[in-house]
Amino acid sequence: MTEQHKKSSLAALTLAAVGIVYGDIGTSPLYTLKTIFDPEHGLALSEGNLLGIISLIFWGLTIIVSLKYVTLVLRADNRGEGGIMALMALALNSVNKVAHGWHFPLMLLGVFGATMFYGDSVITPAISVLGAIEGLEVAAPGLEQYIVPLTIIVLIALYTMQRHGTAGIGRFFGPIMVIWFAALAIMGVINIVEAPQILAALSPHHALRFMYENRMIAFVALGAVVLALTGAEALYADMGHFGKKPIRAAWFMIVFPALALNYLGQGALLLMHPDAVYNPFFHQLGEWSVYPLVVLSTMAAVIASQATISGTFSMTKQAIALGLLPRMRILHTSASEIGQIYIPAVNWLQLGVVLLAVVGFGSSDKLAGAYGIAVTATMLATTVLTFFVIRYRWHLPLALCIAATGLFLTLDVALFSASTLKLFHGGWFPLLLGVILFTVMLTWKRGRQLVFENLQKHAIPLEEFLSSLFVAPPTRVYGTAIFMRGESDGVPHALLHNLSHNKVLHERVVFVTVHIIEEPYVPEAEQVKVTDLGHQCYQLNIYYGFKDEPDIPRALQQCECLGLPFEMMETSFFIARQTVISAPGSGMATWREHLFVAMSRNARGAADYYQIPPNRVIELGTQVEI
């Protein structure tokens, strides 16, 4: 029964992975070949070119997705978690002791890769939904003018649904995407039977010959071929939700065969009917199938978009924990799944940018140029970070590390370089988004560092302060006072203000410091550590990973087994509300200081973020100059 239960659990997780993980890469056939043979690229539709392109796509899926991501990168898990943030934390931990000089460059690379993921998450909903609804112009060219308005309606409905979570509709994602991949495979087989000569594209020599004979045009086409690989990063980012086995099983048993068959099938269709090149996907079964395919592909595009939206929420939560973004309001949309969250600010901001992309670009062809740079930049960052993990964490020989990542790095550089040719044809869009987010993240991180340095200058050592305080102790009152204290801080400002104004001290005083470590999770048994400072004063250190849910009241409950019980109704939390002001000096550029001040003033309060009951909180203000 145990073995049977494991098999059924694996099957259920594999089905769920098909629905959540592979929506992005699964909707790529909607627009990939159409974009590659767009007349603007100058690539003629001939049998040799077609065989070369299909071969490039097939071997790209094989080498980059199957070998790089599914085989190698999935092994680089951070306590079971994946994604660029988890990989960055793993790489930073790996080099801290043996190659500390790499810490800052790798942090910059990880942040850059994360910002490119945000660019990807904006373009995916726009291009997927646009590509699906563009099928209407195949059935009825007169409907072309309604494509953008219909896309906007679908996207607004999708983002409005986010506050309700995906627990209800999420169970349908897997079955719908299985139907989608089955449709891709069936359409592919039907067309391959009609023109079996397309199977010659399975030989890699067609891809190499195409690149050799066409040179520059082939290099330009390579920037569009990358569209077939979009979503590879998602399977790594979602590893924590499903595990390696279900993701690998879903890829090799369902997704890869279906995609390979469909691309081969579209190639076979174009061999027989070159006139279908303006939208080969919707011509695969004839006119009767267009409307059903529009409905099915729109559902698949919505699911693909949902996966990237959820990924953005998860990425933002990790960035907040790692000190790269200010605290934001985070809502949980599921009582049973802690990973299902909703961040209102991110949701509506992302919707606004997505709608700008849809209206500004107007078609999936024009958006495709923007897509490539975001995807390949993240792929490149992942490969570099993976090298440092396998070299300094797994301690593999240098030659083996270079061999394991060298091929992937070469391909990533080629794909990224080809994508940059579209810089002025949409590629600027994700780069602009990335630069803005990169600036915001580094400004927040640097600003917090300046605040910390300022507080350190005026910090009073806690132990010395307590020793002098109890020489002539103040009046002590009933109850417990908890003072939030930053890492390596001295006496909390809230304590100094309380003593100065109220002239009393609670009978039990606890200093709480929250540490966020570069690991995804900290086991509950290791989250709290108590140090007795004497005179009924205690230092309580709470440790969280960057994917843990900060919950101080719950952490206080764990202290009972350490001999420090808490009664919430007899406990008061004293928190210093910092007001940051920009001052002339050698901190940051003035505009960056003003940006940091604005973010700081709009950040979510510490009490709310740490889930402290608001009726037990006393806030005391303090000013900090940077």
FIBA-305747 format. One record per residue (C-alpha): x, y, z. Coordinates in steps of 0.25 Angstrom, whole numbers, padded with zeros to 4 digits, always signed. Layout:
BEGIN
XYZ
...
//
This chain:
BEGIN
+0000+0000+0000
+0012+0009+0003
+0018+0007-0011
+0004+0009-0017
+0002+0022-0009
+0015+0027-0014
+0012+0024-0028
-0002+0031-0027
+0005+0043-0020
+0015+0044-0031
+0004+0043-0042
-0004+0054-0035
+0009+0063-0034
+0013+0061-0048
-0001+0065-0053
-0001+0077-0045
+0013+0080-0050
+0008+0079-0064
-0002+0090-0061
+0006+0100-0053
+0021+0098-0058
+0019+0096-0073
+0009+0106-0077
+0019+0116-0082
+0027+0107-0091
+0015+0099-0094
+0009+0111-0101
+0021+0115-0109
+0016+0107-0122
+0006+0118-0123
+0015+0128-0128
+0029+0122-0130
+0030+0118-0145
+0021+0130-0149
+0031+0139-0143
+0043+0132-0148
+0038+0133-0163
+0033+0147-0161
+0037+0155-0174
+0044+0166-0165
+0054+0155-0162
+0058+0153-0176
+0058+0138-0175
+0052+0131-0187
+0043+0119-0185
+0050+0108-0192
+0051+0093-0189
+0066+0094-0185
+0063+0106-0176
+0051+0099-0170
+0058+0087-0167
+0069+0095-0160
+0060+0103-0152
+0052+0091-0147
+0065+0084-0144
+0070+0096-0136
+0057+0096-0128
+0057+0081-0125
+0072+0081-0121
+0070+0094-0113
+0059+0087-0105
+0068+0075-0103
+0081+0082-0099
+0076+0094-0092
+0063+0089-0085
+0066+0074-0084
+0080+0074-0081
+0083+0087-0075
+0070+0090-0066
+0064+0076-0064
+0077+0068-0063
+0087+0078-0057
+0081+0091-0051
+0070+0083-0043
+0081+0076-0035
+0085+0090-0030
+0074+0091-0020
+0074+0100-0008
+0068+0090+0002
+0058+0086-0008
+0056+0100-0013
+0059+0105-0027
+0059+0118-0035
+0069+0129-0037
+0067+0135-0023
+0070+0121-0017
+0081+0119-0026
+0087+0132-0023
+0087+0129-0008
+0093+0115-0010
+0104+0121-0019
+0107+0132-0008
+0107+0122+0003
+0117+0113-0006
+0127+0124-0008
+0126+0132+0005
+0138+0123+0012
+0146+0120+0000
+0145+0131-0010
+0138+0143-0003
+0143+0152-0014
+0132+0147-0023
+0121+0150-0013
+0117+0164-0018
+0118+0160-0033
+0109+0148-0031
+0099+0156-0023
+0099+0166-0034
+0097+0155-0044
+0086+0148-0036
+0079+0162-0035
+0080+0164-0050
+0075+0150-0053
+0063+0153-0044
+0059+0166-0050
+0060+0159-0064
+0050+0149-0058
+0041+0160-0055
+0042+0165-0069
+0038+0151-0074
+0026+0151-0065
+0021+0163-0071
+0023+0159-0085
+0018+0144-0083
+0003+0148-0080
+0003+0158-0092
+0009+0150-0102
+0002+0137-0098
-0012+0143-0098
-0010+0151-0111
-0004+0139-0118
-0016+0131-0114
-0027+0141-0118
-0020+0144-0131
-0025+0131-0136
-0038+0139-0138
-0032+0146-0150
-0029+0133-0157
-0044+0129-0156
-0049+0143-0159
-0040+0154-0163
-0050+0164-0160
-0049+0161-0145
-0034+0166-0145
-0038+0180-0139
-0044+0173-0127
-0032+0165-0123
-0025+0175-0114
-0038+0179-0107
-0042+0164-0105
-0028+0162-0099
-0029+0174-0090
-0042+0168-0085
-0036+0154-0082
-0024+0160-0075
-0032+0169-0066
-0041+0158-0062
-0029+0149-0059
-0022+0159-0050
-0035+0163-0043
-0037+0148-0040
-0023+0148-0032
-0028+0152-0019
-0037+0140-0018
-0025+0131-0020
-0024+0119-0029
-0028+0108-0019
-0042+0106-0026
-0038+0107-0040
-0024+0101-0039
-0029+0087-0039
-0034+0089-0053
-0020+0094-0058
-0014+0080-0059
-0025+0073-0067
-0027+0085-0076
-0012+0085-0080
-0011+0070-0082
-0023+0072-0092
-0014+0084-0098
-0002+0075-0099
-0010+0064-0105
-0016+0073-0115
-0002+0078-0119
+0003+0063-0120
-0009+0059-0129
-0008+0071-0138
+0007+0068-0140
+0005+0054-0143
-0006+0056-0153
+0003+0066-0161
+0016+0058-0160
+0008+0046-0166
+0005+0055-0178
+0019+0060-0180
+0029+0050-0173
+0041+0056-0179
+0041+0066-0168
+0046+0055-0158
+0060+0058-0165
+0060+0070-0156
+0063+0061-0144
+0078+0060-0149
+0086+0071-0143
+0094+0073-0156
+0082+0081-0162
+0083+0091-0151
+0098+0092-0153
+0097+0093-0168
+0086+0104-0166
+0095+0112-0157
+0107+0111-0166
+0100+0114-0179
+0092+0126-0174
+0102+0132-0165
+0096+0146-0161
+0081+0143-0164
+0082+0130-0157
+0088+0138-0145
+0076+0147-0145
+0067+0135-0146
+0073+0129-0134
+0067+0141-0126
+0054+0136-0130
+0057+0121-0128
+0059+0124-0113
+0044+0126-0112
+0042+0111-0112
+0050+0111-0100
+0043+0121-0091
+0038+0115-0078
+0050+0107-0076
+0053+0115-0063
+0039+0113-0058
+0042+0098-0056
+0054+0101-0047
+0046+0112-0040
+0035+0103-0036
+0043+0091-0031
+0040+0094-0017
+0025+0092-0020
+0026+0079-0027
+0040+0073-0025
+0049+0068-0036
+0043+0055-0039
+0029+0060-0043
+0035+0071-0051
+0045+0062-0059
+0034+0052-0061
+0024+0062-0067
+0035+0067-0076
+0040+0054-0082
+0026+0047-0082
+0017+0058-0086
+0023+0072-0090
+0035+0069-0098
+0029+0058-0107
+0017+0067-0109
+0025+0080-0113
+0035+0072-0122
+0023+0066-0129
+0016+0079-0131
+0028+0086-0136
+0031+0075-0146
+0016+0075-0150
+0016+0090-0152
+0029+0088-0161
+0022+0077-0169
+0010+0087-0171
+0019+0098-0176
+0025+0088-0186
+0012+0084-0191
+0005+0098-0190
+0016+0110-0190
+0004+0120-0190
+0000+0116-0176
+0013+0122-0171
+0006+0135-0165
+0000+0126-0154
+0003+0112-0156
-0002+0107-0142
-0016+0110-0145
-0015+0104-0159
-0011+0090-0154
-0025+0083-0155
-0032+0092-0165
-0043+0103-0164
-0053+0095-0155
-0043+0094-0143
-0039+0109-0142
-0050+0113-0132
-0048+0101-0123
-0033+0104-0124
-0035+0118-0120
-0043+0114-0108
-0033+0103-0103
-0021+0112-0106
-0027+0124-0098
-0029+0115-0086
-0015+0109-0088
-0010+0124-0089
-0018+0128-0076
-0012+0116-0069
+0002+0120-0074
+0000+0134-0069
-0005+0130-0056
+0008+0122-0053
+0017+0134-0056
+0008+0143-0048
+0009+0134-0036
+0024+0133-0038
+0025+0148-0037
+0018+0148-0024
+0027+0137-0019
+0040+0144-0024
+0035+0157-0018
+0033+0151-0004
+0047+0145-0005
+0053+0158-0009
+0047+0165+0003
+0053+0154+0012
+0066+0156+0006
+0066+0171+0008
+0065+0175-0007
+0051+0181-0006
+0043+0188+0005
+0032+0181+0013
+0019+0180+0006
+0005+0175+0009
+0004+0160+0007
-0009+0152+0007
-0010+0137+0008
-0021+0131-0001
-0021+0117+0004
-0022+0112+0018
-0015+0099+0015
-0004+0104+0005
+0006+0114+0011
+0012+0117-0003
-0001+0122-0009
+0000+0137-0007
-0005+0150-0013
+0002+0163-0012
-0008+0174-0016
+0003+0185-0020
+0011+0175-0029
-0002+0170-0035
-0008+0184-0040
+0006+0189-0044
+0009+0177-0052
-0005+0178-0059
-0002+0192-0063
+0011+0189-0069
+0005+0177-0076
-0006+0185-0082
+0004+0196-0087
+0011+0184-0094
-0001+0179-0101
-0006+0193-0105
+0008+0198-0109
+0013+0186-0117
-0001+0181-0122
+0003+0167-0126
+0010+0155-0122
+0020+0156-0134
+0025+0170-0128
+0025+0165-0114
+0034+0153-0118
+0046+0163-0119
+0044+0167-0105
+0043+0153-0100
+0056+0148-0104
+0065+0157-0096
+0058+0155-0083
+0058+0139-0085
+0073+0138-0089
+0078+0148-0079
+0072+0139-0068
+0077+0127-0074
+0091+0133-0075
+0091+0137-0060
+0086+0123-0056
+0097+0116-0063
+0108+0125-0057
+0102+0123-0043
+0101+0108-0045
+0116+0107-0048
+0119+0113-0034
+0110+0104-0028
+0116+0091-0034
+0130+0096-0032
+0130+0102-0018
+0118+0094-0012
+0119+0081-0018
+0134+0082-0019
+0135+0076-0033
+0149+0077-0041
+0150+0090-0048
+0151+0083-0062
+0138+0076-0060
+0131+0088-0055
+0136+0096-0068
+0132+0084-0076
+0118+0083-0069
+0114+0098-0071
+0123+0102-0083
+0114+0097-0094
+0102+0103-0087
+0109+0116-0085
+0113+0116-0100
+0099+0114-0104
+0093+0124-0094
+0103+0135-0099
+0099+0132-0114
+0084+0132-0111
+0086+0145-0103
+0095+0152-0113
+0085+0148-0124
+0073+0154-0115
+0081+0167-0114
+0079+0169-0129
+0065+0172-0125
+0069+0183-0115
+0062+0194-0124
+0050+0185-0128
+0044+0182-0114
+0057+0177-0107
+0058+0190-0099
+0045+0188-0092
+0050+0176-0082
+0063+0183-0081
+0057+0196-0077
+0048+0189-0067
+0060+0181-0062
+0069+0194-0060
+0057+0200-0052
+0056+0188-0043
+0071+0186-0042
+0072+0201-0038
+0061+0200-0028
+0066+0187-0022
+0081+0192-0020
+0076+0205-0015
+0067+0199-0004
+0079+0189+0000
+0089+0201+0000
+0079+0210+0008
+0077+0199+0018
+0092+0198+0020
+0093+0213+0022
+0082+0213+0032
+0090+0201+0039
+0103+0209+0039
+0096+0221+0044
+0090+0214+0056
+0103+0207+0059
+0110+0220+0060
+0101+0224+0071
+0099+0210+0077
+0101+0208+0092
+0105+0193+0095
+0094+0186+0101
+0101+0178+0112
+0109+0191+0117
+0096+0199+0117
+0089+0188+0125
+0100+0187+0135
+0100+0202+0138
+0084+0202+0138
+0083+0193+0149
+0093+0200+0158
+0081+0209+0162
+0070+0201+0155
+0057+0208+0151
+0043+0205+0156
+0039+0192+0150
+0024+0189+0146
+0016+0177+0144
+0017+0170+0130
+0026+0167+0119
+0032+0177+0110
+0038+0172+0096
+0047+0182+0089
+0050+0179+0074
+0065+0180+0072
+0073+0179+0059
+0084+0170+0056
+0097+0175+0063
+0089+0187+0069
+0092+0193+0082
+0081+0198+0092
+0068+0199+0084
+0063+0213+0083
+0049+0209+0087
+0055+0205+0101
+0063+0218+0102
+0050+0226+0099
+0042+0218+0109
+0051+0220+0120
+0053+0235+0117
+0038+0238+0116
+0031+0227+0126
+0043+0225+0136
+0039+0210+0137
+0043+0197+0133
+0035+0184+0132
+0038+0173+0141
+0042+0164+0129
+0049+0170+0117
+0052+0162+0104
+0060+0167+0093
+0056+0161+0080
+0065+0160+0067
+0060+0154+0054
+0071+0148+0046
+0068+0144+0031
+0078+0134+0026
+0082+0131+0012
+0074+0117+0013
+0060+0115+0008
+0055+0109+0021
+0059+0108+0036
+0054+0096+0043
+0044+0100+0054
+0053+0094+0065
+0064+0103+0061
+0057+0116+0059
+0058+0121+0073
+0070+0123+0083
+0069+0130+0096
+0081+0136+0104
+0079+0141+0119
+0085+0155+0121
+0081+0155+0136
+0072+0164+0144
+0060+0157+0136
+0065+0162+0123
+0066+0152+0111
+0072+0153+0097
+0063+0145+0087
+0068+0142+0074
+0058+0137+0063
+0064+0131+0050
+0056+0130+0037
+0059+0125+0023
+0055+0134+0012
+0043+0126+0009
+0039+0124+0023
+0026+0132+0028
+0031+0142+0039
+0021+0140+0051
+0027+0145+0064
+0015+0141+0073
+0017+0127+0068
+0032+0128+0071
+0029+0132+0085
+0020+0120+0087
+0033+0112+0084
+0040+0119+0095
+0032+0111+0106
+0040+0099+0104
+0053+0107+0106
+0048+0112+0120
+0042+0126+0115
+0027+0125+0114
+0019+0137+0109
+0005+0141+0112
+0000+0150+0100
-0009+0158+0108
+0002+0162+0118
+0012+0165+0107
+0014+0179+0100
+0023+0180+0088
+0031+0193+0087
+0035+0196+0073
+0043+0208+0068
+0037+0214+0055
+0049+0220+0047
+0047+0232+0039
+0058+0233+0029
+0062+0247+0024
+0072+0250+0013
+0084+0258+0018
+0096+0264+0010
+0108+0254+0011
+0115+0243+0005
+0103+0233+0005
+0096+0231-0009
+0093+0241-0020
+0082+0250-0016
+0072+0244-0025
+0074+0230-0019
+0073+0235-0005
+0060+0242-0008
+0055+0229-0015
+0059+0221-0003
+0052+0231+0007
+0040+0229-0002
+0040+0214-0001
+0043+0214+0014
+0031+0223+0017
+0022+0214+0009
+0028+0201+0014
+0019+0192+0022
+0020+0193+0037
+0029+0183+0044
+0017+0179+0054
+0008+0176+0042
+0019+0168+0035
+0023+0160+0047
+0008+0157+0050
+0009+0164+0064
-0005+0167+0069
-0008+0182+0067
-0014+0184+0081
-0001+0179+0087
+0008+0189+0080
+0014+0202+0084
+0021+0210+0074
+0031+0221+0077
+0037+0229+0066
+0052+0232+0063
+0059+0239+0052
+0071+0234+0044
+0079+0242+0034
+0086+0235+0022
//
